[in-house]
Amino acid sequence: MSDLYEKFRNILSSNNYKLTSQREDILKVLIENQNQHFRADTLLKKVKEKNPDIGLATIYRNLELFCELDITNELDFDSSYKYYELNLDENHHHHLVCVNCDKIIEFNDEVLEKFEKKVEEKYDFEIVNHQIKFYGICKDCSKKEK
């Protein structure tokens, strides 16, 4: 955790932002749960375990800042909520979204990566980013329906 913490602390510092106690608590929760996707309200619940005085407006303001600084990514899954995840550059991935329970599963696929390269070559186009989302029903929800 310390390497990631230092990395993101340095990003804040090099952009002239102080690591306030609230930012530190939010950052620590994101790092401790780096494989999770948070809505602002669910992140608030986790951060309140460390800092009961933090409010939702503080969470939103800091998530906005973290997105601007590429510390977090904002994800839109066509729902009424935005989701946020820690930006781990080396870990590009895609998402499977359960339409019943909102569970989000990350995946990466070599075939998709090859397809991206093929598109770049065919159209002489440099792809700088992409997002792929599949919507369906997760295994747990499928079992409940049967």
C-alpha positions as CSV (number, residue, x, y, z in Angstrom):
1,M,0.0,0.0,0.0
2,S,2.8,2.4,0.8
3,D,4.1,2.6,-2.9
4,L,0.6,3.6,-4.1
5,Y,0.1,5.9,-1.3
6,E,3.4,7.7,-2.0
7,K,2.6,7.8,-5.7
8,F,-0.8,9.5,-5.2
9,R,0.5,11.8,-2.4
10,N,3.3,13.0,-4.8
11,I,0.7,13.7,-7.5
12,L,-1.3,15.8,-5.1
13,S,1.9,17.6,-3.9
14,S,3.3,18.2,-7.4
15,N,-0.1,19.8,-8.3
16,N,0.1,22.1,-5.2
17,Y,-2.6,20.3,-3.3
18,K,-2.2,19.5,0.4
19,L,-2.9,16.1,1.7
20,T,-5.6,17.0,4.2
21,S,-6.8,14.5,6.7
22,Q,-10.0,14.0,4.7
23,R,-8.1,13.4,1.5
24,E,-5.8,11.0,3.3
25,D,-8.7,9.0,4.7
26,I,-10.4,8.8,1.2
27,L,-7.1,7.9,-0.4
28,K,-6.4,5.2,2.1
29,V,-9.9,3.6,1.7
30,L,-9.5,3.6,-2.1
31,I,-6.0,2.0,-1.8
32,E,-7.2,-0.6,0.7
33,N,-10.1,-1.5,-1.6
34,Q,-8.3,-0.9,-4.9
35,N,-10.2,-3.7,-6.7
36,Q,-13.6,-2.2,-5.9
37,H,-15.8,0.3,-7.6
38,F,-17.4,2.9,-5.4
39,R,-20.4,5.2,-5.6
40,A,-19.9,8.4,-3.6
41,D,-22.4,7.2,-1.0
42,T,-20.8,3.8,-0.5
43,L,-17.3,5.4,-0.4
44,L,-18.7,7.7,2.3
45,K,-19.7,4.8,4.5
46,K,-16.3,3.2,4.3
47,V,-14.5,6.5,5.0
48,K,-16.8,7.3,7.9
49,E,-15.3,4.2,9.6
50,K,-12.0,6.1,9.7
51,N,-13.4,9.6,10.0
52,P,-17.0,9.9,11.3
53,D,-17.1,13.6,10.7
54,I,-16.6,13.5,6.9
55,G,-19.6,14.5,4.8
56,L,-20.8,13.6,1.3
57,A,-19.9,17.0,-0.2
58,T,-16.3,16.4,0.9
59,I,-16.3,13.0,-0.8
60,Y,-17.7,14.5,-4.0
61,R,-15.2,17.4,-4.0
62,N,-12.3,15.1,-3.5
63,L,-13.4,12.5,-6.1
64,E,-13.7,15.4,-8.6
65,L,-10.1,16.5,-7.7
66,F,-8.8,12.9,-7.8
67,C,-10.4,12.4,-11.3
68,E,-8.8,15.7,-12.5
69,L,-5.4,14.4,-11.3
70,D,-5.9,10.9,-12.7
71,I,-5.8,9.4,-9.2
72,T,-9.3,7.9,-9.8
73,N,-11.4,7.1,-12.9
74,E,-15.1,8.1,-13.1
75,L,-17.1,5.3,-14.6
76,D,-20.6,5.7,-16.1
77,F,-22.6,2.5,-16.3
78,D,-25.8,4.2,-17.6
79,S,-27.3,4.3,-14.1
80,S,-28.2,7.2,-11.9
81,Y,-24.9,6.9,-10.1
82,K,-21.3,7.5,-11.2
83,Y,-18.8,4.9,-10.0
84,Y,-15.2,5.5,-9.1
85,E,-12.1,3.3,-9.1
86,L,-8.5,3.9,-8.3
87,N,-6.5,4.6,-11.4
88,L,-3.9,1.8,-11.7
89,D,-2.3,2.7,-15.0
90,E,-0.8,-0.7,-15.6
91,N,-4.2,-2.5,-15.2
92,H,-6.4,-1.5,-18.2
93,H,-9.5,-3.5,-18.0
94,H,-13.2,-3.7,-19.0
95,H,-16.4,-4.2,-17.0
96,L,-19.2,-6.7,-16.8
97,V,-22.2,-5.0,-15.1
98,C,-25.1,-7.0,-13.5
99,V,-28.4,-5.3,-14.3
100,N,-30.0,-6.9,-11.3
101,C,-27.6,-6.2,-8.4
102,D,-25.2,-3.6,-9.9
103,K,-22.2,-6.0,-9.3
104,I,-19.2,-4.9,-11.4
105,I,-16.7,-7.5,-12.5
106,E,-13.4,-6.4,-14.1
107,F,-11.9,-8.4,-16.9
108,N,-9.3,-8.2,-19.6
109,D,-9.2,-10.1,-22.8
110,E,-6.3,-10.6,-25.2
111,V,-8.6,-10.9,-28.1
112,L,-9.9,-7.3,-27.4
113,E,-6.3,-6.0,-27.2
114,K,-5.5,-7.6,-30.6
115,F,-8.7,-6.1,-32.0
116,E,-7.6,-2.7,-30.9
117,K,-4.2,-3.1,-32.6
118,K,-5.9,-4.3,-35.8
119,V,-8.2,-1.2,-35.8
120,E,-5.3,1.1,-35.3
121,E,-3.4,-0.4,-38.2
122,K,-6.4,-0.7,-40.5
123,Y,-7.5,2.9,-40.0
124,D,-4.1,4.5,-39.3
125,F,-5.5,5.7,-36.0
126,E,-3.9,5.9,-32.6
127,I,-6.3,4.8,-29.9
128,V,-5.5,6.6,-26.7
129,N,-8.3,5.1,-24.5
130,H,-11.4,3.0,-24.7
131,Q,-14.0,1.6,-22.4
132,I,-15.9,-1.6,-23.0
133,K,-18.9,-2.5,-20.8
134,F,-21.1,-5.5,-21.1
135,Y,-24.5,-5.6,-19.3
136,G,-26.1,-8.9,-18.1
137,I,-26.9,-11.0,-15.2
138,C,-24.2,-12.3,-12.8
139,K,-23.9,-15.9,-11.6
140,D,-25.4,-15.1,-8.2
141,C,-28.4,-13.4,-9.6
142,S,-28.8,-16.3,-12.2
143,K,-28.9,-18.8,-9.3
144,K,-31.5,-16.8,-7.5
145,E,-33.8,-16.7,-10.6
146,K,-33.7,-20.5,-11.0
